[in-house]
């Protein structure tokens, strides 16, 4: 009786959540739908026809391929650096006790809390101060700053759940620190490192605010999409490329969620 009453009382919340879900994802559905439209004009409803020609045309354009290649290159390099720095930072902060530990933990998390435009302006000032030429290097530096946070928080959360007794038992059985790290700690945090790396990749691939301040003449895929807003005749190509960005960023997020919650319980104990 009690469970039936609770279920009845909970249906308005489910309706509200469902409406919110539809509101958030409706624009994505529109982009996906009009990527197959036969018309080259702006959005018109109903669709005049269905075609896949825009996908072939998008892949035949050198500017699209160049933008995709640059975004993949930036995201890959940024993630590799972020995985190393974020993992080492998490191990240092959560396995050691030293002066300034809390301040260091705050510094690792600060970039994701700051507005992107603040980070972008700060990076642009630093680039000018160091007399660096905006390009691939400066883009990667900017992306690493916030990608590190993804890996750091993911590994830190896993380290907090990793029983200290396992490490102590390994040491008691005669394993040295390096062997214990390789056989106990690394397997324990491996999926968290991978999950953080996947989230960082998704974040880097479609990042635009920080990139705008650090890219110079380089055009990543998000910057290419932003420039396309002034070209209504290219709307079908723009929709196709936007759909590619959505797919490339969504799949790593789903994979990261599965890795972080292999039992599917949402992280509940």
VOBA-1610 file (N, C-alpha, C; in pm, whole numbers, padded with zeros to 5 digits, always signed):
BEGIN
Unk+00083-00120+00000Unk+00000+00000+00000Unk+00087+00125+00000Unk+00187+00123+00086Unk+00278+00238+00094Unk+00354+00259-00036Unk+00401+00150-00100Unk+00475+00162-00225Unk+00385+00213-00337Unk+00255+00173-00334Unk+00162+00222-00436Unk+00140+00372-00420Unk+00128+00418-00295Unk+00108+00562-00270Unk+00231+00641-00312Unk+00350+00584-00283Unk+00474+00652-00321Unk+00486+00661-00472Unk+00444+00554-00542Unk+00450+00557-00688Unk+00354+00659-00746Unk+00233+00669-00684Unk+00135+00767-00733Unk+00184+00908-00711Unk+00248+00932-00596Unk+00298+01066-00565Unk+00417+01104-00651Unk+00486+01002-00705Unk+00607+01032-00781Unk+00587+01058-00927Unk+00465+01033-00980Unk+00445+01049-01125Unk+00459+01193-01172Unk+00418+01297-01093Unk+00441+01434-01142Unk+00589+01465-01161Unk+00672+01412-01072Unk+00815+01435-01085Unk+00869+01369-01211Unk+00821+01248-01242Unk+00865+01180-01363Unk+00823+01256-01488Unk+00703+01315-01483Unk+00656+01394-01597Unk+00743+01517-01617Unk+00775+01586-01507Unk+00859+01705-01515Unk+00997+01670-01568Unk+01054+01560-01519Unk+01185+01517-01566Unk+01179+01481-01714Unk+01073+01413-01754Unk+01058+01378-01895Unk+01047+01500-01984Unk+00971+01600-01941Unk+00958+01724-02019Unk+01092+01797-02027Unk+01164+01798-01916Unk+01297+01860-01917Unk+01391+01789-02012Unk+01382+01656-02014Unk+01466+01577-02106Unk+01434+01611-02251Unk+01304+01621-02282Unk+01263+01655-02419Unk+01310+01796-02455Unk+01297+01889-02363Unk+01338+02027-02388Unk+01488+02036-02418Unk+01568+01960-02344Unk+01713+01965-02362Unk+01757+01900-02493Unk+01689+01794-02534Unk+01735+01717-02648Unk+01659+01746-02778Unk+01555+01825-02771Unk+01480+01858-02892Unk+01567+01927-02998Unk+01653+02027-02962Unk+01740+02088-03064Unk+01833+01988-03131Unk+01880+01889-03056Unk+01967+01787-03114Unk+01889+01703-03215Unk+01765+01672-03180Unk+01681+01595-03272Unk+01654+01673-03401Unk+01636+01805-03389Unk+01612+01888-03507Unk+01735+01887-03597Unk+01854+01902-03539Unk+01978+01899-03617Unk+01992+01765-03690Unk+01967+01656-03617Unk+01979+01523-03677Unk+01879+01506-03791Unk+01757+01556-03772Unk+01653+01543-03874Unk+01688+01620-04001Unk+01733+01745-03984Unk+01759+01829-04100Unk+01893+01800-04166Unk+01973+01715-04107Unk+02095+01671-04174Unk+02062+01582-04294Unk+01937+01531-04298Unk+01894+01444-04408Unk+01793+01514-04500Unk+01776+01644-04484Unk+01679+01718-04564Unk+01733+01742-04705Unk+01646+01733-04804Unk+01690+01757-04942Unk+01707+01905-04973Unk+01642+01992-04895Unk+01646+02136-04921Unk+01776+02197-04870Unk+01825+02298-04940Unk+01947+02368-04897Unk+01914+02494-04819Unk+01788+02531-04811Unk+01749+02653-04741Unk+01743+02628-04591Unk+01703+02733-04518Unk+01694+02721-04373Unk+01584+02621-04336Unk+01563+02604-04208Unk+01470+02503-04160Unk+01327+02531-04208Unk+01271+02435-04279Unk+01132+02441-04323Unk+01064+02310-04286Unk+00939+02321-04246Unk+00867+02201-04204Unk+00734+02195-04278Unk+00694+02078-04327Unk+00764+01950-04318Unk+00881+01941-04416Unk+00966+01840-04396Unk+01080+01821-04486Unk+01031+01788-04626Unk+01103+01840-04725Unk+01065+01815-04865Unk+01106+01677-04913Unk+01208+01620-04848Unk+01255+01489-04890Unk+01366+01440-04799Unk+01411+01319-04823Unk+01513+01254-04741Unk+01632+01218-04829Unk+01753+01255-04784Unk+01873+01225-04861Unk+01994+01213-04767Unk+02093+01138-04814Unk+02219+01125-04740Unk+02334+01192-04816Unk+02302+01270-04918Unk+02405+01328-05002Unk+02495+01427-04926Unk+02441+01491-04822Unk+02519+01593-04752Unk+02636+01532-04675Unk+02624+01406-04636Unk+02734+01341-04566Unk+02852+01323-04661Unk+02824+01280-04782Unk+02930+01264-04881Unk+02992+01398-04918Unk+02908+01499-04931Unk+02960+01632-04966Unk+03045+01690-04853Unk+03005+01665-04730Unk+03083+01716-04616Unk+03221+01650-04612Unk+03224+01519-04637Unk+03352+01447-04634Unk+03440+01482-04754Unk+03381+01542-04855Unk+03460+01580-04974Unk+03519+01720-04962Unk+03481+01793-04859Unk+03529+01929-04843Unk+03657+01932-04761Unk+03759+01997-04814Unk+03889+02001-04747Unk+03884+02080-04617Unk+03801+02185-04611Unk+03795+02265-04489Unk+03733+02185-04374Unk+03636+02101-04405Unk+03574+02017-04302Unk+03674+01913-04251Unk+03741+01845-04344Unk+03838+01743-04305Unk+03954+01803-04226Unk+03997+01922-04267Unk+04106+01989-04195Unk+04064+02023-04053Unk+03942+02072-04036Unk+03893+02108-03903Unk+03877+01984-03815Unk+03824+01876-03874Unk+03809+01752-03798Unk+03946+01698-03757Unk+04041+01699-03850Unk+04175+01651-03819Unk+04242+01730-03709Unk+04229+01863-03712Unk+04290+01947-03609Unk+04225+01922-03473Unk+04093+01910-03471Unk+04025+01884-03344Unk+04064+01749-03285Unk+04076+01648-03370Unk+04119+01516-03322Unk+04262+01520-03270Unk+04349+01594-03341Unk+04488+01605-03298Unk+04498+01676-03164Unk+04427+01787-03150Unk+04430+01863-03025Unk+04374+01779-02911Unk+04261+01714-02934Unk+04198+01635-02829Unk+04287+01519-02786Unk+04350+01452-02882Unk+04436+01337-02849Unk+04557+01379-02767Unk+04626+01482-02812Unk+04745+01529-02739Unk+04706+01581-02601Unk+04597+01657-02595Unk+04552+01713-02467Unk+04516+01604-02368Unk+04449+01500-02416Unk+04408+01391-02328Unk+04529+01313-02277Unk+04625+01286-02364Unk+04745+01213-02319Unk+04819+01290-02209Unk+04834+01419-02228Unk+04900+01501-02125Unk+04815+01509-01999Unk+04684+01524-02017Unk+04595+01535-01901Unk+04592+01406-01819Unk+04597+01291-01888Unk+04596+01164-01816Unk+04719+01151-01727Unk+04834+01189-01779Unk+04957+01181-01701Unk+04953+01278-01583Unk+04925+01405-01612Unk+04926+01508-01508Unk+04814+01487-01406Unk+04694+01454-01454Unk+04581+01436-01364Unk+04597+01316-01273Unk+04648+01206-01328Unk+04668+01086-01247Unk+04776+01107-01142Unk+04888+01165-01182Unk+04995+01193-01086Unk+04949+01290-00979Unk+04872+01392-01019Unk+04821+01488-00922Unk+04727+01423-00822Unk+04638+01336-00870Unk+04545+01268-00779Unk+04619+01176-00683Unk+04719+01105-00733Unk+04797+01017-00645Unk+04872+01097-00539Unk+04927+01211-00579Unk+05003+01293-00484Unk+04912+01353-00377Unk+04796+01403-00418Unk+04709+01473-00323Unk+04637+01376-00230Unk+04593+01263-00282Unk+04509+01174-00203Unk+04584+01058-00139Unk+04712+01045-00166Unk+04789+00939-00101Unk+04901+00994-00013Unk+04919+01125-00013Unk+05027+01185+00065Unk+04970+01295+00154Unk+05040+01324+00263Unk+05004+01433+00353Unk+05118+01535+00352Unk+05089+01657+00312Unk+05193+01760+00307Unk+05128+01897+00320Unk+05210+01997+00351Unk+05160+02134+00366Unk+05111+02186+00231Unk+04996+02250+00231Unk+04939+02303+00108Unk+04859+02202+00028Unk+04830+02088+00087Unk+04758+01982+00015Unk+04618+02029-00027Unk+04547+02093+00065Unk+04412+02140+00034Unk+04416+02249-00073Unk+04516+02335-00066Unk+04529+02441-00167Unk+04556+02382-00305Unk+04639+02278-00310Unk+04668+02212-00438Unk+04545+02144-00494Unk+04466+02083-00406Unk+04342+02020-00449Unk+04247+02124-00509Unk+04242+02242-00447Unk+04158+02350-00500Unk+04207+02397-00636Unk+04337+02408-00653Unk+04394+02453-00780Unk+04364+02355-00893Unk+04365+02226-00862Unk+04334+02127-00964Unk+04188+02138-01011Unk+04098+02173-00919Unk+03956+02180-00953Unk+03911+02316-01003Unk+03994+02419-00983Unk+03955+02555-01015Unk+03924+02579-01162Unk+04003+02524-01257Unk+03977+02557-01399Unk+03837+02523-01447Unk+03777+02417-01396Unk+03644+02379-01442Unk+03537+02467-01379Unk+03571+02533-01267Unk+03474+02621-01200Unk+03474+02761-01259Unk+03587+02802-01316Unk+03595+02936-01374Unk+03520+02943-01506Unk+03457+03056-01535Unk+03395+03073-01668Unk+03500+03059-01777Unk+03461+02997-01889Unk+03555+02974-01998Unk+03617+03102-02051Unk+03539+03211-02052Unk+03591+03336-02106Unk+03702+03393-02017Unk+03692+03370-01886Unk+03798+03415-01794Unk+03925+03336-01821Unk+03911+03205-01834Unk+04027+03121-01865Unk+04088+03160-01998Unk+04004+03186-02097Unk+04053+03223-02230Unk+04130+03354-02228Unk+04077+03455-02159Unk+04145+03584-02150Unk+04278+03570-02077Unk+04278+03492-01969Unk+04402+03470-01894Unk+04507+03401-01980Unk+04465+03301-02056Unk+04558+03229-02143Unk+04612+03320-02253Unk+04524+03403-02310Unk+04568+03495-02415Unk+04671+03594-02360Unk+04650+03642-02239Unk+04746+03732-02176Unk+04879+03662-02152Unk+04872+03535-02109Unk+04996+03460-02086Unk+05069+03433-02217Unk+04995+03404-02322Unk+05057+03380-02453Unk+05129+03504-02502Unk+05066+03619-02487Unk+05130+03744-02530Unk+05250+03777-02443Unk+05238+03750-02314Unk+05349+03778-02223Unk+05470+03693-02255Unk+05445+03567-02293Unk+05554+03475-02326Unk+05598+03486-02472Unk+05531+03574-02545Unk+05563+03597-02686Unk+05552+03469-02768Unk+05445+03394-02741Unk+05419+03271-02817Unk+05327+03302-02934Unk+05345+03227-03041Unk+05259+03242-03157Unk+05135+03154-03139Unk+05013+03213-03139Unk+04893+03131-03123Unk+04884+03024-03232Unk+04855+02904-03192Unk+04848+02793-03285Unk+04822+02663-03212Unk+04871+02554-03267Unk+04845+02422-03209Unk+04895+02413-03065Unk+05014+02464-03039Unk+05072+02455-02904Unk+04985+02528-02802Unk+04944+02648-02834Unk+04865+02726-02738Unk+04725+02666-02719Unk+04669+02608-02825Unk+04540+02541-02810Unk+04552+02423-02714Unk+04657+02343-02734Unk+04677+02226-02648Unk+04698+02268-02503Unk+04776+02372-02481Unk+04797+02421-02344Unk+04665+02458-02280Unk+04582+02531-02354Unk+04452+02570-02301Unk+04363+02452-02271Unk+04363+02353-02358Unk+04277+02236-02338Unk+04327+02148-02224Unk+04458+02137-02209Unk+04512+02053-02102Unk+04469+02107-01966Unk+04460+02239-01953Unk+04426+02300-01825Unk+04292+02249-01772Unk+04191+02241-01859Unk+04062+02192-01808Unk+04045+02042-01826Unk+04120+01980-01916Unk+04113+01834-01930Unk+04173+01763-01808Unk+04274+01824-01749Unk+04335+01767-01629Unk+04230+01748-01520Unk+04137+01841-01510Unk+04034+01835-01406Unk+03951+01707-01420Unk+03916+01670-01544Unk+03835+01551-01567Unk+03905+01426-01515Unk+04032+01414-01549Unk+04107+01297-01506Unk+04131+01301-01355Unk+04166+01417-01305Unk+04196+01432-01162Unk+04075+01395-01076Unk+03958+01447-01108Unk+03840+01418-01028Unk+03798+01272-01038Unk+03813+01213-01157Unk+03776+01073-01175Unk+03868+00980-01095Unk+03998+01005-01105Unk+04095+00921-01032Unk+04084+00945-00882Unk+04063+01070-00841Unk+04050+01101-00699Unk+03932+01027-00637Unk+03820+01026-00709Unk+03702+00956-00659Unk+03729+00807-00644Unk+03800+00749-00739Unk+03832+00607-00730Unk+03930+00579-00616Unk+04027+00665-00597Unk+04124+00646-00489Unk+04056+00651-00352Unk+03955+00735-00338Unk+03883+00742-00211Unk+03808+00613-00182Unk+03768+00540-00288Unk+03696+00414-00270Unk+03788+00293-00268Unk+03913+00312-00305Unk+04008+00201-00307Unk+04055+00172-00164Unk+04028+00052-00112Unk+04063+00023+00029Unk+04214+00036+00054Unk+04247+00111+00153Unk+04387+00125+00192Unk+04445-00008+00240Unk+04356-00095+00291Unk+04401-00224+00345Unk+04466-00310+00236Unk+04423-00295+00110Unk+04484-00374+00002Unk+04630-00337-00017Unk+04659-00209-00012Unk+04797-00163-00024Unk+04879-00210+00096Unk+04822-00198+00215Unk+04894-00239+00335Unk+04919-00390+00335Unk+04823-00467+00288Unk+04841-00612+00282Unk+04952-00649+00184Unk+04958-00580+00071Unk+05064-00606-00026Unk+05201-00576+00033Unk+05212-00465+00105Unk+05340-00429+00167Unk+05377-00530+00277Unk+05277-00575+00352Unk+05303-00672+00459Unk+05351-00806+00403Unk+05309-00838+00281Unk+05349-00965+00219Unk+05484-00956+00149Unk+05550-00842+00160Unk+05686-00830+00110Unk+05703-00753-00020Unk+05595-00704-00080Unk+05607-00627-00204Unk+05659-00487-00174Unk+05749-00439-00259Unk+05796-00302-00240Unk+05693-00204-00294Unk+05722-00075-00279Unk+05625+00029-00318Unk+05593+00024-00467Unk+05695+00003-00551Unk+05672+00001-00695Unk+05587-00118-00736Unk+05616-00235-00679Unk+05539-00355-00713Unk+05395-00342-00664Unk+05377-00285-00546Unk+05242-00263-00493Unk+05164-00167-00582Unk+05231-00063-00626Unk+05166+00034-00715Unk+05125-00033-00846Unk+05212-00117-00900Unk+05185-00179-01029Unk+05076-00286-01020Unk+05073-00361-00912Unk+04980-00474-00901Unk+04850-00441-00829Unk+04851-00339-00744Unk+04732-00308-00664Unk+04668-00175-00707Unk+04749-00070-00709Unk+04692+00064-00733Unk+04652+00082-00880Unk+04743+00045-00971Unk+04714+00066-01114Unk+04589-00008-01159Unk+04573-00139-01129Unk+04447-00205-01168Unk+04324-00142-01103Unk+04342-00090-00981Unk+04229-00031-00910Unk+04181+00100-00971Unk+04271+00176-01031Unk+04233+00307-01085Unk+04229+00309-01237Unk+04260+00197-01302Unk+04272+00195-01449Unk+04143+00240-01517Unk+04029+00186-01474Unk+03903+00225-01538Unk+03869+00370-01512Unk+03907+00422-01395Unk+03882+00563-01364Unk+03969+00653-01450Unk+04093+00612-01475Unk+04181+00689-01563Unk+04124+00693-01703Unk+04077+00577-01751Unk+04019+00571-01884Unk+03892+00653-01894Unk+03808+00645-01790Unk+03684+00723-01789Unk+03714+00872-01791Unk+03810+00915-01709Unk+03849+01056-01709Unk+03906+01100-01842Unk+03983+01012-01906Unk+04039+01044-02037Unk+03931+01058-02143Unk+03830+00972-02138Unk+03721+00980-02235Unk+03640+01108-02217Unk+03614+01145-02092Unk+03542+01270-02067Unk+03624+01390-02114Unk+03755+01383-02088Unk+03843+01492-02133Unk+03844+01503-02284Unk+03844+01388-02353Unk+03841+01390-02499Unk+03715+01456-02551Unk+03600+01418-02494Unk+03473+01478-02536Unk+03471+01627-02510Unk+03524+01668-02396Unk+03526+01810-02362Unk+03619+01888-02454Unk+03734+01830-02486Unk+03831+01898-02571Unk+03782+01907-02715Unk+03718+01801-02764Unk+03680+01796-02905Unk+03581+01905-02942Unk+03490+01939-02851Unk+03389+02040-02886Unk+03405+02171-02810Unk+03523+02195-02751Unk+03546+02318-02676Unk+03567+02435-02772Unk+03503+02549-02743Unk+03513+02663-02834Unk+03558+02792-02766Unk+03517+02815-02640Unk+03544+02946-02579Unk+03693+02966-02559Unk+03758+02874-02488Unk+03903+02885-02466Unk+03978+02877-02597Unk+03931+02792-02687Unk+03997+02775-02817Unk+03997+02904-02897Unk+03888+02978-02890Unk+03878+03104-02964Unk+03989+03201-02926Unk+04028+03203-02800Unk+04130+03295-02753Unk+04272+03246-02783Unk+04288+03117-02807Unk+04423+03061-02820Unk+04453+03006-02958Unk+04355+03001-03048Unk+04374+02933-03176Unk+04451+03014-03278Unk+04441+03147-03273Unk+04504+03226-03378Unk+04438+03196-03511Unk+04516+03166-03616Unk+04457+03135-03747Unk+04404+02992-03759Unk+04434+02908-03661Unk+04389+02769-03666Unk+04237+02761-03650Unk+04176+02663-03718Unk+04030+02647-03711Unk+03996+02505-03670Unk+03962+02487-03544Unk+03913+02357-03499Unk+03768+02341-03546Unk+03713+02224-03524Unk+03577+02198-03572Unk+03473+02290-03508Unk+03475+02313-03378Unk+03378+02408-03321Unk+03390+02549-03379Unk+03512+02595-03403Unk+03530+02727-03463Unk+03476+02728-03606Unk+03498+02619-03679Unk+03443+02608-03814Unk+03291+02617-03810Unk+03229+02548-03715Unk+03083+02552-03702Unk+03034+02692-03669Unk+03107+02761-03582Unk+03069+02899-03548Unk+03073+02990-03670Unk+03174+02974-03751Unk+03185+03055-03873Unk+03075+03022-03974Unk+03025+02899-03969Unk+02922+02857-04064Unk+02787+02923-04038Unk+02768+02982-03921Unk+02640+03044-03890Unk+02609+03161-03982Unk+02712+03216-04044Unk+02692+03328-04137Unk+02675+03280-04281Unk+02665+03148-04301Unk+02653+03092-04436Unk+02528+03003-04443Unk+02411+03065-04458Unk+02286+02985-04457Unk+02277+02883-04569Unk+02343+02908-04683Unk+02336+02812-04793Unk+02410+02681-04761Unk+02499+02687-04664Unk+02573+02567-04622Unk+02505+02497-04506Unk+02380+02532-04478Unk+02312+02476-04361Unk+02311+02324-04357Unk+02283+02253-04468Unk+02286+02107-04461Unk+02423+02050-04423Unk+02529+02108-04478Unk+02664+02063-04442Unk+02691+02092-04295Unk+02648+02209-04249Unk+02666+02245-04109Unk+02593+02148-04018Unk+02473+02109-04054Unk+02397+02012-03973Unk+02467+01877-03967Unk+02523+01835-04079Unk+02594+01707-04083Unk+02715+01711-03991Unk+02794+01817-04000Unk+02913+01829-03917Unk+02874+01840-03769Unk+02767+01914-03739Unk+02720+01923-03601Unk+02678+01786-03548Unk+02617+01706-03635Unk+02578+01570-03596Unk+02701+01484-03566Unk+02806+01503-03644Unk+02931+01431-03619Unk+02989+01470-03483Unk+02987+01600-03452Unk+03038+01647-03323Unk+02957+01587-03209Unk+02825+01585-03224Unk+02739+01528-03120Unk+02772+01381-03097Unk+02791+01306-03206Unk+02822+01164-03194Unk+02959+01141-03130Unk+03057+01218-03174Unk+03194+01200-03123Unk+03203+01235-02975Unk+03123+01330-02929Unk+03128+01369-02788Unk+03035+01284-02701Unk+02927+01234-02758Unk+02832+01155-02678Unk+02885+01016-02647Unk+02945+00951-02745Unk+02992+00814-02725Unk+03097+00803-02614Unk+03198+00891-02609Unk+03292+00882-02497Unk+03226+00907-02361Unk+03126+00995-02357Unk+03057+01022-02230Unk+02983+00898-02181Unk+02916+00829-02273Unk+02845+00706-02236Unk+02945+00599-02191Unk+03056+00587-02264Unk+03158+00489-02227Unk+03218+00521-02091Unk+03242+00650-02065Unk+03299+00691-01936Unk+03202+00659-01822Unk+03073+00682-01846Unk+02974+00650-01743Unk+02973+00500-01713Unk+02981+00419-01818Unk+02983+00274-01798Unk+03106+00229-01721Unk+03218+00292-01752Unk+03341+00256-01682Unk+03338+00298-01536Unk+03280+00417-01510Unk+03275+00466-01374Unk+03172+00391-01291Unk+03065+00337-01356Unk+02961+00264-01287Unk+02936+00130-01358Unk+03029+00037-01346Unk+03017-00090-01418Unk+02895-00172-01378Unk+02843-00150-01255Unk+02728-00227-01209Unk+02597-00164-01251Unk+02604-00039-01305Unk+02482+00030-01349Unk+02397+00081-01236Unk+02455+00096-01116Unk+02376+00141-01001Unk+02388+00290-00975Unk+02452+00361-01071Unk+02465+00505-01054Unk+02563+00545-00947Unk+02650+00451-00907Unk+02749+00486-00807Unk+02702+00462-00664Unk+02582+00402-00644Unk+02534+00376-00508Unk+02612+00260-00448Unk+02640+00266-00320Unk+02711+00157-00255Unk+02625+00032-00245
//
